[in-house]
Each structure stands twice: as structure tokens, then as C-alpha cells.
């Protein structure tokens, strides 16, 4: 029996099935996403969503959906599903679903009377092409299939509405048509592997509604353009392959292409394999051979901080050091351009944030543990020294090394840490001055740089790094450790933030800590008592002022909850690493139980992956982006740490 399998009872219950989403990607920036019953509930959903760099830096929904109708004896059964205003669903194709499984490729089985129709979907690797295969498993009489494409041709951040500008022109191509609604967009090719009849019947379907946008306080409805429909007969046992793409393909190759793509897929037959599959979905390969990690789906870009936090978990933890090196090659180019004050040639966003270099050092440190110091020095020794020197010399526009050995950052007017929510143009959590994780990362970076310099017989550098680290260590304890045994979140002059937040966990989890064993245990105990949930660490303790753990409602309401009590799995990864470092094998069963809490999630939101964040209070509902790189990465890294303790 498949691991990711859903029975008829769940599929036909829209309350259950509409909350479960499905993501397919091509590793070049395009994706296909909807619910498991193929009813789009977000403006980001679509069967073919692709970047159009000629227009802007966003993804664009070309093909929103494809309705399939089974015709027998003149009776029509439409398997599509759309939500319209007033809670109306039409047609109601979900009632024909018998089962759905997502083991190797998403597969839906429909039963319409004596007809059993199987639909399978793959997104071609590195091409903007979605492939759907329909197989008539059983039928007792002549059967015809009708395919009706719903077109949007718009950015994922906008909506389309009926208008007279949209072009209705189409041109015949090999077993299909091509069309383009607006100038500047690529042509959309819709082709089948067999001869078919296209009936031109242009119409707008008005008032399609997206409930997820409604929930988030946004506009939520649009009109979709249907140019007509394709129709063809299908015999029992026959398979028909449909392709939607920005480039034409020889229709005779579609069947083999589909088989080849399926054979490349690894089964998602357990929790670990689901996470590996999810890890690969964040891979972005550009035509110039640049490699990136997307921060998440469906609305995130390739952000520098997220890249370095996620990189070890998404690559080294699953024995894919090659991809680590490819991403680092692109990132290093961007980092050097930034440090040299040159224009960026990489699509790495927010590279100027003050903790990016510190997280890059941490990622290199994880690489060294995997491949050994010698290889690490060979690959990144110079970069490591250059980044430390850049900070030390005060060249970073927003990172100052003070005489007490601590790093100072200005964060009153704009968010400079991962807690980056804003309201009225200002940070909701204005973390500024001496920030706890920045300085924990700095101490760790100095000690790691000293160890690498020692490996390389650089006596002078060893002495300098160790002296800086010693100064940082003393000031860190004097500045951040309070009488209650936990760490201030930030200290700005005479202002100390007493809020109990998870950022202090890094001072316990990193390989080099400025804290003593007793101090580390005290910090970990506070995190356990006040921040730990089954879905990671809360961003704020319930005992602290402003606790707001439920991430729902309009944008402003969500912004005020984003870092005020919501739970984050990636922080839980560092918490569990800290547990293992302090308590070794005695905490193994406790951490394994935490992992079970995450396994539940691969069945709940976006199938096979982990969402951006969770409510901080029971039942700890998943919220935000449907798949989030740092969360997947840290769970994978925790699983790897557990495995090392077991063997």
C-alpha cells in the first residue's frame, strides 16, 4: 500500500481535501500546484506556472487548469472542480474520485459508472512542460474524452478578468494548438500524443473564487478564458498523454517522455524519502549553470540567509555534497561582488543582511564536518578568511565590530534579522544593537576560523582569531546572560530585551559556544519550558508580553503574529542539536518523538513536505507558505544527527 494514499471518503469531503495541496516542480523555477482534488484555492495555483523574465521577476500562471469530461452514450460527466462565489462548486468532479496516491507520481483514479479512468501527472525536469497521462482502465462501451483548458496568462500576484485585449487567436501545431493571450508572454503549446479535434468555442468563466486568498484578506476572484476544447476517442487499456508547455514538442515522443520522467522519480514511500523529494523541489538551475535554493513555495525568492541555513540539510544531510558545491560556487560569486562593492550578477536576494556572512561560515563549517578540514580549506579556505576579514575591518555597511569584541547592528528602522515582519514601514520586532544570534554565530565563526588556520599552519591568524574569540566570549556572557538563566534577545545601550525568544538557542547548538556547560543547560531548560512545541520552537514565550500565536486573518493581523509566538521547525532543529550535544544518547527517544510530530505534517498541508510555520498553541495548525526550505533542511539534518548516534 502506498505511503501517501487517500481514500474516496477523504477525497469526496471537500472540507478535508481542499486543505491538502500538491506541488510539482521542474528545478528551473517553474511549478505546478493545486489541491489534491484539482480545485485551485490560491491565486498561486495553476497547472503550468512559469517565470517570464522578459516581463518581470515573478512566476506567471499560463494554464490554470484542465477540465476533463468523460462522454458515453451522449451523457457527459465533467471531472473538473472550480469554486465560484457564494460557496458554489461547479462542476463537482471530486465525487467521481475513487482514490488518490502520490507514491511515485500523483495518481487519481476516477469511477464514472462502468468507466475507470486513471490520471497521472509529472513535471518534466528542467523544461517548462507539464505532462498528464489518462489511461482508460475499464469501460464497457465506446468512450470519448473532452479536454477544456482554463487560461490565465497573469502574474501569480495578480488576477485576470474578462477583457477585450486578450487575443483569441490560435494556431494549429502537431496534434494540438498554440495560443498567447497577451504580448510579451510566451506561446502556450497544448498537445496530445494522438490525433484529436479542437473545437474553437471561446468563452470566459466568470467569478472563479480562491478561498485561501479570502482567508488572507486579499481580493479573491477572477475570470478565466477558455478558448475551446479538444476531443478524442479512447479505447479500454489505452493511454493518452497531454502536454502543456512554452515550447513545441513532437507529439509522437510524448508517451516515451512520460515513461522516462516517471522512471527518474524516486518513490515517496516513507517520511525520509518525502523530505528528500521536497529538498529537490527547492533546487533552481539557471541556463547559465548558476545553482540556487529557493526559500520556499509558492511566493518566495532565493534569499541569501535562507540559502546558507538550508544548504547543509538539503544537500550534505542526504549525501549530495555536489549540489552543496554548485550552490556555493554561485553564492561565493555573489558574496565577493557584495564585499567588493560590485553590481550583483546573481539572483541571490537580501545578500546585504548583516548575518548572511555569519550563516555562510556556519554552512562551510558543516561542509568541513562532512568532507574533512583539508578538502574544506581547499574549497573555501580563502572565502572564509576574506569574510572574517571583511567583518573585522568594519567593511560591512551594517555590522560593526566594537572594542568589546561584539558585533553591533542597526535594526530600528528596517528588519535586519530573520524576524523580518514590518508594519507601517517599520520592524514589528525592532531587534537592534547587540543581537544574540549574530554574536553567537560570530564567536562560532572565529573559533572555526582559528581551527582551520591551525590546520593550515597559519600561526599568526590562529592567534588573532583566538584573541578576538576570547574577547567576544567574555563580553557575550556579560552582555546577554541575565539573572534568570536565559539570554537577552538583544541589547541596545541601556535597553535589554527581556522577551524569552528562541534566538538564544544558537549559543547552545553551535559547535563553539561562548557559554559554560551549566549556562548552556540553563538556556536549554528555559527553551524547553517556554518555547518548545511538537512543531519546533515558538518565536516568543506565552509568558512574554505581546504573545500572539495564531497566524490567521488579513496581512496586518498576520504580520503582528508572525514572530510573536508562532512555532518554527527550523529552530527546532537547532534545539534538538543542542539537546544531543548536552545530553547525548539520553535524549534520543525524546527527539525521535519530536520527529513523529513532523511526520504527521506530510499528510496534512502540502503533501510530502513541511509548511512555513505553525500556530504556537494547540492544535498547532500549519500556516504560511506551503513548503519551506529551512524547515525541510533542519528536519533532514536532525534525522542525520540521530542516525549518527544510532550507529
N, C-alpha and C positions, 0 to 999 in steps of 0.2 A: 504494500500500500504506500502511496506517495506521502512524503512528509508534509508538503504544502498542498493539502487537498480540502476542498469544501463541498459539502453535500447539498442536495437540492433544497432542503429546508432552510439553510442559511442563505443560499443564493436567491431564493424567491422572496425572502424577507428583506425589503429594501432598508429597513431601519438598521439591519445588521450589515448587509452587503455594500451599501453606499459609503460606509465609513472605511472600507478596505480598498486601498489604491494599489495600482500596479505600475511599475516603472520599467521601461526597456530603453537602453542607450546604445549608441554606436561608437563611443570613445573618441568622437571627433567634435563633440559639443551638441549634437542633435539628440533628441529623445522622443519617446512615445509614452504617454501616460494617461491613465483614466482610472475608473473604478473597476473592480473585478467583474461587474455586470455591464461594462462598456457604456455607462452613463456618465458623461462629463459633469463634474460638480465644481470645478475651478476654471477660471479663465486660462490657467496654465495647462489645462488638459488638452490633449489632441493626439490624433493617431500619427501625425507627422509634424514634429516641431523642430525647426532648424534655425541655425544662425544665418543671418543675411548681412554679412559685413559691409556690403555696399550701402546698406541703409543705416545701420546703427550697431550698437554693441549688445543688442538684445536677441533673444530667440523669437521666432515667429511661427504661429500656428498656420500651416498651409492647409492640411487636411484635418478637419476637426473630428470627423467620424465617418464610418461606412455602415449604412444600414443594409442588412441582407434580408431578402424576402424569399420564403420557400413557397413555390406555386405548384399545386397538384389539383387536377380536375377543375381548374379555373378558380379554386379557392386560394387566397393569399394569406400567408402567415408571416408578419414582419417581426424579425428577431431584434430590431433596434430598441433603444430606450433613451428618451430625452425627457428632461423636466421642463415644464412650462410654468408660467405664472399661475398662482393660485393652487400650488401643490398638485398640479395635473401632470401625469406621466403619460406620454404617448409616443410611439406605440408601447406596449408592455411586453417586450420580447423576453424579459427576465423570467417570466412564468414558464417558458419552454426549457429553461436550463435544467439539465439533469444533474450535472456535476462539473466542477472546475478543479483543475490541478496545475501546479506550477513547478513541477519537478525539474524537467529539462527546459521546456518552453511552455508558456501559458497555453493551456488547452481547455476549451469549453465544449461540453457535449450538450447538444440540443435535441429534444424529442418533440416532434410535431406529429401526433397521430402515429402512423407507421413509419415515419421518416426519422432516421437518426443521423444527425449532421454534426461532424466534428470540426471545430475551428482551432487552428494553431497559429501562433504569431512569433516571428523573430524580427529583430532589427539587424540589418546587415552591418557587420563590423566595418568601421572606417568609411562607410558610404551613407549618404542621406537617403536611405531606402528602407521602407518598412515592407515586410512580406507577410501575407496571410494565406494560409492553406486551408481550403474547405474540402473535407472528404465526406462523401455520402456513404456512411457506414451501412445503412439499411434503408430500403424503400420498396414498396410493393407495386408501385405504378410510376408512370413517367413523371419526372420531376424537373422543374425549371428553377434556376436561381436568378434573382434580380438584385443588383448592387446599386445603391443610391449614395453617392459621395456628398458629404456636407463640407463646404469650403469656407474658410475664414480669411486667410491672407491678411493677418494683422499681428502686431507685436503681442507678446504674452501679457503685457501690462495695459493693453487697451481692449476695446470691443469693436466689433464691426456691426454696422446697421444698414438696412436697405438703402441703396443709393443708386443714382443713375450713372455714376462714374465707373463703377465696376464693369469690366469688359466681359461680355458674354461669348466672345469668340473662342472657338476651339478648333484644333487641327487633328486629323487622324494620324496616328502613329501605329507601329507594329502591334496589332491586337489591343488597341486602346486609343486614348486621346491625350493631348496635352492642352493645358489652358493656363492663363495667367490673368488674375483679376485686376492687378494694378501695375503701372510702370514702376520699374526698379526692383520688382520681385523676380525670382527665377521662375521658369515654367514648371508646372506640376505635371508630371507624367503619370498616368494611371493605365496600367497594362495588365493583361491576363496571359496565361500560358496557352490559351486556346482561343479560337475564333469566337467572337461574340457580336451582339448587335448593340450599338449605342443609340439610345433614343434621346434626342435633344428636347428637353422639357424644362426650360429654365424657370426657377421659382425661388422665392425667399421664404424660409421658415422663420417666422417672427416670434420674438418673445421667449427664446430659449433661456433658461434661468440656471444660474450656478449658485447653489445654496452655500458652499464654503465661502464665497465672496460676500454673501449676505451676512453670514455669521461674523465676518471680519469687518463689517461696517462699510463695505465698498458697494459701488454700483454692481449689479449682478445679472443683467440680462443683455442679450444681443440677438441679432438676426443672422442666420447662416444661409449661404447661397448654395442651391443645388442645381447644377447645370442640366441634369437629366439622369438617366440610369442605363446600366449595362445589363444585358440579359443573355442567358445561355442555358442549354440543357445540361444535365449531369446524370451520369449512369451510376447505378449501385456499384460501390467499390472505387469509383473514380475520384481523383483529387484535382481541384482547380486552385492555381496559385495566382493571387493578386499582388501587384507591386505598385507602391506609390513612391515617387522619387523626384529629385530635381534633375535627373539625367535619364535619357532613354536607355533601355536595355533590350537585347534580343530576347523576344518572348519565349523562344524555344529553350533558353537556358534557365528559365525560372525554376523549373522543378528540381534540377540538379543543384542550383544555387541554394534553394531552400534546404535540401538534404545536407549539403555541405555545411551550411550555417548551424543546423541542428547538431551535426556531429562534432562541431567545435565547442558546443556548450557542455559545461560540467553540471552534473545533477545537483540540485539544491535539496539533498536528501537528509541533511541534518543542520543543526544550528551553525556549526563552524562553516560548512560549505555555503550556507546562505550569506554569512558575513564576508566570505572570500568573494562571492559573486557581487555583493554590494560594494566591496572595496574596488573591484574592477570598474564599476559604473562611474567612479569619480575620476578615472583616467581620461585625460584630454590630450590628444595628439594633433598637433598642428601640421599643416602641409610643409612648413619649413623645418620639421623634425623637432620643434620645441615640445616639451612634455610638461604637463601641469597636473595638479589635483584640484578638482572643483570642490568648493567648500560645502556644497550640498545642492539638493533639488527641492523645488523647481526654480527658485529665484536667485540663487547665489552665484557669485563670480569666483574666480580663482584668487583667493585672498592670501596674502603672504603669511600672516600669523597662522591661519588655519593650515596652510601647506606644511609648515615646519612641525606643528603639533601633530598633524595626522600622518606625516610621512613615515615614521618608523613603524607604526601599527599597520598601515595599509600596504607596506612593502616588506620590511625586514621580518615582521612577525609571521608572514606567510611565505617566507623564503623566496622573496622576489627582489633581491638586492639590485638586480639590473635596473629595475624601474626606479628604485631609490636614486641610483647614479644618474639616470636620464633626467629625472625631475631636478636633481641638484645641479646638473650641468646648466639647465635653463635658468634656475633660480640664482646660481652664482653669477651668471652674466648680469641679471637684474640687480643683484646686491652690489656688484662692482660699479655698475653705472650709477647707482644711487650714491655710493660712497665717493665716487669721483665727480659727482655733481653733473653727470651727463644725462641727456634725454633717455628715457627708458625705451628699450626695444622689445621688452617682454610684457605679456598681458598679466602681470602679477600686481594685483591691486593692494593698496594700503601698505606698500613696502616701506613708507616713511614712518610707520608707527614705531614708537621707541623700544618696544620689546621684541621686535622682529629679529634683530641680530642675536638677541639672547636665546630665542627659541631655535634659531638656526644652529647655534653652538650645541644646544641640547640634542637636536636631531643628529648632528655629527657624532656626538658622544654615544648615542645608541648604535650608530653605524660601527664605531670602534669596538663596541662590545661584541658585535656580530662577526666582524671580519678580522679583528686584531688591530693593535695600535699602529703597527708598521704600515699596513695597507691604508689605514685611515690617514696617516701622515702623508703618504704618497699622494692620496686623492685630495685631501682637504687641509693639509698642514698649513699651507700659505694662507688660505682663506681664513682659517681660524686665527692666526696671528694678526692678519690685517683687520679683522673685525674687532678684536680686543684692542688693538692699537687705535682704531678709529674712535672707539668709545673713550679710551683712556686720554686721548688728545683733545677731547671735547669737540670733535667734528660733527657729531650728530646734532641736528637742529633742535631736538627736544629731549636730550639726555645729557645731563651734566654730572660729571664725577666730582663730588665735593671732597674737601680736605679730610672729612671723617671716613672716607672710603665708600660712601653710599652714593647710589645714583639718584638724581633728582629729576623730576619730570613735571612739566606744566600741564595740568589737565582740568583747569577750572572752566575754560571756555569751549573746549571740544573734547570729546571722549577719546582717550588715548590707550585704553586697556581693552581686554576682551569684553568687559562690561560697557558696551558702547551705545546703549539706548539714549536717545535725545528727545527733548520736548522744548518747543519754542526756541529751537536753535541752541539749546544748552544741554550738557550732560545731565541725565536724571541722577546718576551716581557720580558726582564730580570728584573722582579719585585723582589726587594731585600731591605733589611733594615727593616724599619717600614712599614708594608703593611696595607693599610687602613681597609680591611675587617677583617684581623686577629685581629686587635686591637679593632674593633667594637664588634667582637664576644667575645673577652677576657673580655671587660667591661661587656657585657651582661652576660657572664658566671659567673663572680664574684658576680654580683648583684643577679642573680638567686640562686647561691650557698648560699649567705647570707640569702635570703628569706627562703630557705629550712632549713638552720641551725637554723634560728629563730623558724621555725615550730617545730623543734626537740629540742628546748631549749638548744642549744649549744652556750652559750653566748660568749665564747672565740672565736669560729670560726666566729660568726657574726661580731665581732669587727675586726678581721683580714681581712676578705673578704671586709668589708666596707672600711677599711683603704686603701687596695690595689686598690679598685674601685675608691676611691676619687682621689688618685694619678694618676691613669690611665686616669680618666676623664679630669683632668686639662691638662695633657701632650697631650692627644688626640687633644683637641681643639687648643692648642699652636702649635702642630706639623702639623696637617693636614688642618686646616681651613685657606683658603687664602683670600686675599682682594676682590676676585670676588665672594665670597659667595658659593664656592663649595669646595670639599676636594681633596687634592693631592692624587694621586693613590698610591704612595709610596714615602718615604723619606729615603735617604741613605746618612748619613752625611750631607754635604752641597748640595747634589743633590736632587732636588724636582721634581717629575714628574708632570708637569702641564697638561698632557693629560686629557681630560674630558672622564672619563670611568665610567661604571655602578657600580663598586665595592663600591662606596661611598653610594649606596642606602641602604646597610645593616645598616649603622649608623642611618638611619631614620626608617627602617622597624622593627628592633628588639625590643623586649618588653622593654628592658632597653637601653636607648641611652645616649651617653656622650654629646649630643648636646642639646641646648635650643630649645624651640618651634620655635623661629624666625630662628635659624640656620638650623633646620630641614626643614622648609618651603623653605628656600633659596636653599638648596641642592636639594630638590624635584623639585623646579622650573627649575633648570638647567637640571636635568634629563628629565623633560617633554619637554623642549625646544629643547634639543640637542640629546637626546638618544631614546626617545620613538618612537616606530613604532607600526603598528597593530599586529606585531608578537613578541612583547617583547621589551627589551632594546637593543640598539646597544652596541657592545663591545668597540666602540670608536666614538667620535663625528665627524661629517663631517668637523667640523672646526679645528680639531686637525691634526697635521702632520701625514702622513702615512695612511690616511683613505683609506681603500681598501675593499669595502662592498660586492663584488660579489665572491662567493665561488665556482669557477669552474676551470677546467683545470687540468694539471698534479699536482702531490703531492706537489712539492715545491711551485708552484703558490698558491695552496690551503692553504698550511701552512702559507704563508705570509698574507692571508686574514682571517684566522680562528678567530683571536681575534682583527682584525683591522677594525671593522665596521659591521660585521655580527650581526644579531639580534637573541636573545636567549629568548624563552618563560619563562624559569625558573626564569630569572632575572626579567621578567615582573611580575611574581607572587609576588616577594618581593616589587616591585614598587607599585603594587595595594594594598598590605597590608599597605604600608606607606601612601598611599592616604587615605585609610579608617581610619587609626589612626589619621591623621591630620585633615581631613575634614569630617569625619563621613558620615552621610546619604547624604550629598550634592553631593558626588561623586559616588553614587550607579549607576545612569543611565550611567555615563561615563564608569564605569568598566564593566557594562553589555554589552555595545557596543564593548569593547575590547574582551569580550568573544566570540562575534559573529565572530570576525576575526579568532579565533581559530577553531570555529565550521566548517568553510569552509574547513579547512585542513583535516578533517576526510574523505573527499570525494576525496582528491587530490593526495596523495602520497602513503603511506601505509594505506590501507582502515581501518578506525576506530581508528587511533592513530595519534601521533604528531611526526614529524621528529626531528633530532638533532638541526638544526639551520636554519636560513633564511637569504637570502641576505638582506643587510641593506638599499638598495634602492628599489623603486617600480620596478616590481610588487611583491617584497618580496617573491621570489620563495623559496620553501623548499629545503634544501640540507643535505648532510651528511648521517648519519645513519637513517634508515627508521622509527625507533621507539626508543624514548629516555626517560629514566625513570624520570629524574628530571623535564623534561618539562611536562609530563603527571601528575606528582605528584603536581607540583605547580599550574597547572590549576585546578586540583581537590581541592586543598587547598583553592584557591581563590573562587571557587564555594561554598565551605563550609562557608567561611567568609561572602560571600554575603547572604547566607541563614540565617546566624545568625542575620544579620542586618534586614532582612525582617520579622523575627518572634520575 
